[in-house]
Amino acid sequence: MKKQNLLFIPLILSMGMGLLSCDFGNVGNSQTFQNTPAVVCWKMDMGGTALGTPFGYLAAPSILDVYEGDCIFISQFTIDYDNQPSDNYYTISNVLKEKVDEARFIERNSIELDDYTLPISNVGGMVDEFFIGRFFAWISCKDKNPSLRLLYNPTEEETDGVKNFYLQAKPSSSTESASEVSTIQVFNLLNFVQQNGSDTTKTFKNFEEKFDFKFVKANLKYVSKITDGEPEYKSLNSSDKPIEIYVFKNQ
C-alpha cells in the first residue's frame, strides 16, 4: 500500500457521532489522531502486527497484547513522519486503546426477541473497507452492560437486493439505569459478505488503482420500544441509503 493522505472522511453512519469523531493535531512533523475503531491483522510486508483503520492499513509494532481478528477502539495514536521505517506504509506509536467486545451475528428464519427485550434509544455505526468485514455499532440504552446480537432472516423478501439486519439488546439485570448509557460492540460479517455478497470493482478513497470487492447492502433496524411484548423497530439508515459493507475479494 502506498502512503496516502490521511485527512479524508471515513464512512460514518449518523447518530451517536460524538463517540467516533476525529480530531487532528500537529506538533512539528508528527500528527496525533483520536477516536477510531480498528481491526487487528497480520501483515508480513508491514513487519507483523497491523491495524485495519479508516486511514488504511497502519503498522503497529508497539502493540503486543492483541491477536489477529481482535477489534479495538483507539482513543489516540501518533504518526512521526520523520521516523518512518518504510516509504510504503505508515507506522504508528503512542497507541491508547481498549478492546471492543464481539457480539453475535445470527442467521435464522425468525427475528423473535427471546430474552433480548431491552429497548434501544439511539444507534450509530461505522463501516470501512479496511475493517475486514466488521461492523462497529454503538448504542444508548438504560443498561450499563447490555448484550447485543444482530439477526438476519434469509427467508425474508429483499427489495432491490437490500438485506434487513435486526439489532436487539439483552438487559444485564432487572434493574434499569437511571440514565442513558452508551456502549460499543462489533459484529464480524466477513464470512457472511464472502458467501452472500455481490462482486464489484471500484476505485475508492484516494487510491488511483481499482480493487475487487465483495459487498452487501443492508438496512439496520433496532428495537426502540416494546409494547405488550411486541417490538417496534426503527431504522438506523433511510431505505434509499442502505449500509454498504465491503470486503476485499482476496480476504
C-alpha positions as CSV (number, residue, x, y, z in Angstrom):
1,M,0.0,0.0,0.0
2,K,1.4,3.4,-1.0
3,K,1.4,6.2,1.5
4,Q,-1.8,8.2,1.3
5,N,-3.2,11.5,2.6
6,L,-4.9,10.6,5.9
7,L,-7.1,13.6,6.0
8,F,-10.2,12.1,4.4
9,I,-13.6,11.5,6.0
10,P,-14.5,7.8,6.6
11,L,-17.9,6.4,6.0
12,I,-19.8,7.1,9.2
13,L,-23.5,6.3,9.7
14,S,-25.2,9.1,11.6
15,M,-26.5,9.0,15.2
16,G,-24.1,8.6,18.1
17,M,-21.5,10.5,16.2
18,G,-19.7,12.0,19.2
19,L,-18.2,8.7,20.1
20,L,-16.3,8.2,16.9
21,S,-15.5,11.8,15.8
22,C,-11.9,12.5,14.7
23,D,-9.6,15.2,15.9
24,F,-6.3,16.1,14.4
25,G,-3.4,18.0,15.9
26,N,0.1,18.7,14.6
27,V,3.2,19.1,16.6
28,G,6.3,19.6,14.5
29,N,6.5,16.9,11.9
30,S,4.2,14.4,13.7
31,Q,0.5,14.1,13.9
32,T,-1.9,12.8,16.5
33,F,-5.2,11.2,15.7
34,Q,-8.0,10.4,18.0
35,N,-11.1,8.2,18.3
36,T,-11.2,5.5,15.7
37,P,-12.1,1.8,15.7
38,A,-9.6,-0.7,14.2
39,V,-9.3,-4.4,13.4
40,V,-6.0,-6.2,14.2
41,C,-4.4,-8.1,11.3
42,W,-1.0,-9.7,10.5
43,K,0.9,-8.2,7.6
44,M,4.4,-9.7,6.9
45,D,5.2,-6.9,4.5
46,M,4.5,-4.4,7.3
47,G,6.6,-6.2,9.9
48,G,3.9,-8.1,11.7
49,T,1.1,-6.5,13.7
50,A,-1.0,-4.1,11.7
51,L,-4.4,-2.4,12.0
52,G,-7.2,-2.0,9.5
53,T,-8.5,1.5,10.1
54,P,-10.4,4.2,8.1
55,F,-6.9,5.5,7.3
56,G,-5.9,2.3,5.6
57,Y,-3.6,-0.4,7.0
58,L,-1.2,1.0,9.6
59,A,1.8,-0.8,11.1
60,A,1.6,-1.1,14.9
61,P,4.6,-3.0,16.2
62,S,4.3,-1.4,19.7
63,I,1.0,-3.3,20.3
64,L,1.9,-6.6,21.8
65,D,-1.2,-7.7,23.7
66,V,-3.6,-8.3,20.7
67,Y,-4.3,-11.1,18.3
68,E,-5.3,-11.2,14.7
69,G,-9.0,-10.5,14.4
70,D,-9.3,-8.6,17.6
71,C,-11.2,-5.3,17.4
72,I,-10.2,-2.3,19.4
73,F,-11.1,1.4,19.9
74,I,-8.1,3.7,19.7
75,S,-8.5,6.9,21.7
76,Q,-5.2,8.2,20.4
77,F,-2.2,7.3,18.2
78,T,0.7,9.3,16.7
79,I,2.5,9.2,13.3
80,D,6.0,10.6,13.4
81,Y,6.7,11.4,9.8
82,D,10.5,11.9,10.4
83,N,10.9,8.4,11.8
84,Q,9.2,6.0,9.4
85,P,10.9,2.7,8.7
86,S,9.3,2.3,5.3
87,D,8.2,4.5,2.4
88,N,5.3,2.1,1.6
89,Y,3.2,2.4,4.7
90,Y,2.8,4.4,8.0
91,T,4.0,3.1,11.4
92,I,2.1,4.4,14.4
93,S,3.2,4.8,18.0
94,N,1.8,6.1,21.4
95,V,-1.3,4.0,20.9
96,L,-4.0,4.3,23.6
97,K,-6.7,1.7,23.1
98,E,-9.3,-0.7,24.6
99,K,-10.8,-3.9,23.3
100,V,-14.2,-3.9,21.7
101,D,-16.3,-7.0,22.5
102,E,-17.6,-9.0,19.6
103,A,-21.4,-9.5,19.6
104,R,-23.3,-12.4,17.9
105,F,-24.4,-12.3,14.3
106,I,-27.1,-14.9,13.8
107,E,-28.8,-16.2,10.6
108,R,-32.1,-17.9,11.4
109,N,-35.7,-18.0,10.0
110,S,-37.2,-15.6,12.5
111,I,-36.5,-12.4,14.4
112,E,-38.2,-13.3,17.7
113,L,-36.9,-11.4,20.7
114,D,-36.4,-14.3,23.1
115,D,-34.8,-12.6,26.1
116,Y,-33.4,-9.6,24.1
117,T,-36.1,-7.3,25.4
118,L,-34.1,-4.1,26.2
119,P,-35.3,-1.1,24.2
120,I,-32.5,0.9,22.4
121,S,-32.9,4.7,22.3
122,N,-30.1,5.5,19.9
123,V,-27.8,3.7,17.5
124,G,-24.7,4.6,15.5
125,G,-22.4,2.6,13.3
126,M,-19.3,2.6,11.3
127,V,-18.1,0.5,8.3
128,D,-15.0,0.7,6.2
129,E,-13.3,-1.4,3.5
130,F,-10.3,-1.9,5.8
131,F,-12.4,-3.2,8.7
132,I,-12.2,-6.8,7.3
133,G,-15.9,-7.2,7.2
134,R,-16.6,-5.8,10.7
135,F,-19.4,-3.5,11.6
136,F,-18.9,-1.4,14.7
137,A,-22.2,-0.4,16.4
138,W,-22.7,1.8,19.4
139,I,-25.9,2.2,21.2
140,S,-27.6,4.2,24.0
141,C,-29.9,2.4,26.4
142,K,-30.8,2.2,30.1
143,D,-28.4,-0.6,31.0
144,K,-24.7,-0.4,31.9
145,N,-23.7,-3.7,30.3
146,P,-26.2,-5.0,27.7
147,S,-25.5,-7.8,25.3
148,L,-26.2,-7.2,21.6
149,R,-27.0,-9.5,18.8
150,L,-27.7,-8.9,15.1
151,L,-30.2,-11.1,13.3
152,Y,-30.7,-11.9,9.6
153,N,-33.6,-13.9,8.3
154,P,-32.6,-15.4,4.9
155,T,-36.2,-16.2,4.1
156,E,-37.3,-12.6,4.3
157,E,-38.0,-11.0,0.9
158,E,-35.5,-8.4,-0.2
159,T,-36.1,-5.1,-2.0
160,D,-33.5,-4.2,-4.7
161,G,-31.1,-6.7,-3.1
162,V,-31.1,-4.9,0.3
163,K,-31.0,-7.2,3.3
164,N,-32.6,-6.4,6.6
165,F,-30.4,-6.7,9.8
166,Y,-32.2,-6.6,13.2
167,L,-30.3,-5.3,16.2
168,Q,-31.6,-6.5,19.6
169,A,-30.3,-5.9,23.1
170,K,-30.4,-8.2,26.2
171,P,-30.5,-6.5,29.6
172,S,-27.8,-7.4,32.0
173,S,-30.1,-7.2,35.1
174,S,-33.7,-6.5,36.0
175,T,-32.7,-3.0,37.3
176,E,-32.6,-0.3,34.7
177,S,-30.0,2.5,34.8
178,A,-31.5,5.9,35.8
179,S,-30.0,7.5,32.7
180,E,-28.9,6.6,29.2
181,V,-25.6,4.7,28.9
182,S,-23.5,4.3,25.7
183,T,-21.7,1.1,24.7
184,I,-19.8,0.0,21.6
185,Q,-19.7,-3.6,20.2
186,V,-18.7,-5.1,16.9
187,F,-20.2,-7.7,14.5
188,N,-18.0,-9.9,12.3
189,L,-19.7,-10.1,8.9
190,L,-16.7,-11.3,7.0
191,N,-17.9,-14.8,6.2
192,F,-21.4,-13.5,5.5
193,V,-20.2,-11.0,2.9
194,Q,-17.9,-13.5,1.3
195,Q,-20.7,-16.0,1.0
196,N,-23.6,-13.7,0.2
197,G,-22.0,-10.6,-1.3
198,S,-22.1,-9.4,-4.9
199,D,-18.9,-8.8,-6.9
200,T,-17.8,-5.2,-7.7
201,T,-14.7,-3.4,-8.8
202,K,-14.2,0.2,-7.8
203,T,-11.7,3.0,-7.1
204,F,-12.1,4.2,-3.6
205,K,-10.7,6.8,-1.2
206,N,-7.7,8.4,-2.8
207,F,-6.2,5.3,-4.4
208,E,-5.7,5.5,-8.2
209,E,-5.9,1.8,-8.9
210,K,-9.1,-0.3,-8.8
211,F,-9.8,-3.1,-6.3
212,D,-12.1,-6.1,-6.4
213,F,-14.6,-6.4,-3.6
214,K,-17.5,-8.5,-2.3
215,F,-20.2,-6.3,-0.8
216,V,-23.7,-6.5,0.7
217,K,-26.3,-3.7,1.1
218,A,-28.4,-3.7,4.3
219,N,-30.9,-1.8,6.3
220,L,-30.2,-1.9,10.1
221,K,-33.3,-1.9,12.2
222,Y,-33.2,-1.8,16.0
223,V,-35.8,-2.3,18.8
224,S,-36.8,1.1,20.1
225,K,-39.9,0.1,22.1
226,I,-41.7,-2.9,23.3
227,T,-45.5,-2.7,23.9
228,D,-47.3,-5.8,25.3
229,G,-44.4,-8.0,24.2
230,E,-44.4,-6.7,20.7
231,P,-41.2,-4.8,19.4
232,E,-41.3,-1.6,17.5
233,Y,-38.3,-1.2,15.2
234,K,-36.6,2.0,14.0
235,S,-34.1,2.2,11.2
236,L,-30.5,3.5,11.5
237,N,-30.4,4.4,7.8
238,S,-33.1,5.5,5.4
239,S,-34.4,2.9,3.0
240,D,-32.9,4.6,-0.1
241,K,-29.5,4.8,1.5
242,P,-28.6,1.3,2.7
243,I,-25.4,0.4,4.6
244,E,-22.8,-1.0,2.2
245,I,-20.3,-3.4,3.8
246,Y,-17.3,-4.2,1.6
247,V,-14.7,-6.9,1.8
248,F,-11.6,-7.1,-0.4
249,K,-12.1,-10.1,-2.6
250,N,-8.8,-11.7,-1.6
251,Q,-9.5,-11.6,2.1
